[in-house]
Amino acid sequence: MLVLRNALETDLDAVFELAKGVGPGMTTLNAERGALRECLAVAAASFSGELAPADADYVFVLEDLAAGRVCGVSTIKAAVGVREPFYNYRISTSVHASPTTGLVNRVQSLHLSHDLSGASELCSLYLHPDYRSGSNGRLLSKGRLLFMAQFPSLFGSKVFAEMRGFQDGQGRSPFWEAVGRPFFHMDFHEADVFCDNGDRLFIEHLVPRLPLYTHLLGLDACAAIGKTHADTAPARRLHGAASLSRRRRGHGPRGAHRGAAAGCRGCAGLRRRQPAAHPAAGALNQAACRSGTEAGAFARWTACAGRARRTPCSSSIATMRK
């Protein structure tokens, strides 16, 4: 039986092994023990209710109870862009017409913005290849929405997911090569080290403030905008089935950075179709037995696929219909 539960600090070794299999492009799940140790410590403090929403990260692991093995990981960031900048490119289209010639041009441009500040982010979704069958991926990804449905006060009214962007056959990102390298004069991984060390202001210092016209970036870069990594296609389908609508938004330069060799990582930004209703509403069946406070302070939270189970109020349990 597979169960989705809150990650514990003792899961470090298991999460580290998963992170080693992720590969380039998902920089929120680096195979670096120190960073993962800190991530799990923050998650533990978040689940215990010790952190404010602006600081909280909720990390979940999928555990095979029979094998005693952690086989997947996923995360919710309660709020982005509050303590530190969160950059994205807003994609706009303008129309230029010449009455004298009858010519009409539609021009797409990228505008640096902080539009997603305060929104909640679904991220760090990875399932071990041995378990990529049945409803396992659905439980790992959408099970997080059960937690959000139980504790909506912990999250923003807008929810989005950044996806790994397109890479070519050599693992290079056409978008980064066209947009990142000319202004930062470094490889993506170098830029990402700066960001992970807390220095994000260099983005604002170096990136152009004026709009970037996409037709000047080259055909390969333009084709990469809105195109996800091949390994991300299943996750994209899951988000589309969770009552979330696609917003074509280029998440950069930080998003472009964090797309690693994946270019425009935010090409599948998501929002709730009805902000007043949680994305899990109508799609997931939840039965919770809560303890602690409504803020979500508890020692254990679990979710599984199947019928609801009722247990004493020592933990929080949610179920998802198959």
Secondary structure, DSSP 8 states (H G I E B T S, - for coil): -EEEEE--GGGHHHHHHHHHTT-TT-TTS-S-HHHHHHHHHHHHHHHTT-S-TTT-EEEEEEEETTTTEEEEEEEEES-SSSSS---EEEEEEEEEEETTTTEEEEEEEEEEE-TTTT-EEEEEEEE-GGG-STTHHHHHHHHHHHHHHH-GGGS-S-EEE---B---TTS--HHIIIIIHHHH-S-HHHHHHHHHTT--HHHHHHS-SS-EEGGGS-HHHHHHTT-B-GGGHHHHHHHHTTTEEEE--B--SHHHHHTGGGS-TTTTEEEESSTTS-TTTTT--------S-TT---S-EEEEESS-----TTSEEEEE--
